[in-house]
């Protein structure tokens, strides 16, 4: 049975996942530490495009949601171990060209002061599905 701290972090992760599916940027940011880091699942760097600090993280999240406004992270499963957490999900979205994405992935999270201080997103590389 999870301890109180783990239960609080699991509740935070659930609130965070729900906010992604509602495209609720304010709730997303309320789950993030002001010194937070977001490492996207795509980008030129080995760890994906990196956004550091409250303003940059908000801009990174907003850009993703604007690019794919129907994005969903389905079937979320959360795990906590100390100050680390994992959320597994199935990502679905439509690209601006109409192609569909459907792939599994996860977020590796680090917590500080009861908030997410690092979100590193990883997902399977799969060819896009035809538009339609």
matplotlib code that plots the C-alpha trace (Angstrom):
import matplotlib.pyplot as plt

x = [0.0, 1.5, 2.6, 1.1, 3.8, 3.4, -0.4, 0.0, 2.3, 0.0, -2.8, -0.6, 0.2, -3.5, -4.3, -1.5, -2.6, -6.2, -5.1, -3.2, -6.4, -8.4, -5.6, -5.7, -2.4, -3.1, -3.6, -0.6, 1.6, 0.1, 1.6, 5.0, 7.7, 8.7, 12.2, 10.8, 12.2, 10.3, 12.2, 9.9, 9.8, 11.1, 13.8, 17.4, 19.0, 19.6, 17.0, 14.6, 13.8, 14.4, 12.4, 13.7, 11.9, 8.3, 7.9, 9.7, 7.9, 4.5, 5.5, 6.6, 3.4, 1.3, 3.1, 2.4, -1.3, -1.6, 0.1, -2.1, -5.3, -6.9, -3.9, -4.9, -2.8, -5.0, -5.0, -2.6, -0.9, 1.2, 4.0, 6.0, 9.3, 10.7, 11.1, 10.6, 7.5, 6.5, 3.3, 2.7, 0.2, -1.0, -0.6, -3.1, -3.2, -3.7, -0.8, -1.5, -1.3, -4.1, -1.9, -2.7, -0.4, -1.1, 1.8, 2.8, 5.1, 5.8, 6.8, 9.7, 9.1, 11.2, 9.5, 10.5, 8.4, 5.4, 5.5, 7.0, 10.5, 11.4, 9.2, 11.1, 8.7, 9.5, 7.5, 7.8, 8.7, 6.0, 5.0, 2.0, -1.3, -3.2, -5.4, -9.0]
y = [0.0, 3.4, 5.7, 9.3, 10.9, 8.3, 8.7, 12.5, 12.1, 9.6, 12.1, 14.8, 12.5, 11.7, 15.5, 16.1, 13.4, 14.6, 18.1, 17.0, 15.4, 18.6, 20.7, 22.7, 24.6, 26.3, 23.0, 21.5, 24.4, 24.1, 20.6, 21.8, 23.2, 26.8, 25.5, 22.6, 21.1, 19.5, 17.2, 16.6, 13.2, 14.8, 17.3, 17.5, 16.8, 13.3, 14.0, 15.8, 19.5, 20.8, 23.6, 24.9, 27.2, 28.1, 30.3, 28.0, 24.9, 26.6, 27.6, 24.1, 22.6, 25.2, 24.6, 20.9, 21.5, 24.0, 21.7, 18.8, 20.1, 16.7, 15.1, 12.5, 10.4, 7.4, 4.4, 6.2, 4.0, 5.7, 4.4, 6.2, 5.2, 7.8, 11.1, 9.5, 8.5, 6.9, 7.4, 5.0, 6.0, 5.6, 8.8, 9.7, 12.9, 14.3, 16.0, 19.3, 17.3, 15.0, 12.0, 10.2, 9.2, 6.3, 5.0, 4.0, 6.0, 7.1, 10.1, 9.8, 12.3, 13.7, 15.4, 18.2, 20.0, 17.9, 19.1, 17.8, 19.3, 17.2, 15.6, 13.5, 12.2, 9.0, 7.3, 4.6, 5.7, 4.4, 5.5, 7.8, 6.3, 7.5, 10.5, 9.8]
z = [0.0, -0.9, 1.8, 2.2, 0.1, -2.7, -2.6, -3.0, -5.9, -7.6, -7.2, -8.7, -11.7, -12.2, -12.2, -14.6, -17.0, -16.9, -17.6, -20.7, -22.1, -21.4, -22.9, -19.6, -19.6, -16.3, -14.5, -16.2, -15.0, -11.4, -11.3, -12.4, -10.1, -11.1, -11.9, -13.9, -17.1, -19.9, -22.3, -25.3, -27.1, -30.3, -31.1, -32.4, -29.0, -27.6, -24.9, -27.2, -27.3, -23.8, -22.1, -18.8, -16.4, -16.0, -19.1, -21.4, -20.2, -20.6, -24.2, -25.0, -23.7, -25.5, -28.8, -28.6, -27.9, -30.7, -33.2, -32.3, -30.6, -30.5, -28.7, -26.1, -23.7, -23.1, -20.6, -18.2, -15.6, -12.9, -10.7, -7.9, -6.3, -3.9, -5.8, -9.2, -11.1, -14.4, -16.4, -19.3, -21.9, -25.5, -27.4, -30.2, -32.3, -35.8, -37.4, -39.3, -42.6, -41.4, -40.7, -37.5, -34.7, -32.4, -30.3, -26.8, -24.6, -21.1, -19.0, -16.6, -13.8, -11.0, -8.1, -5.8, -3.1, -4.1, -7.8, -11.0, -11.5, -14.6, -17.3, -19.8, -22.5, -24.5, -27.1, -29.7, -33.2, -35.5, -39.0, -39.1, -40.0, -43.1, -42.7, -42.2]

ax = plt.figure().add_subplot(projection="3d")
ax.plot(x, y, z, "-o")
ax.set_aspect("equal")
plt.show()
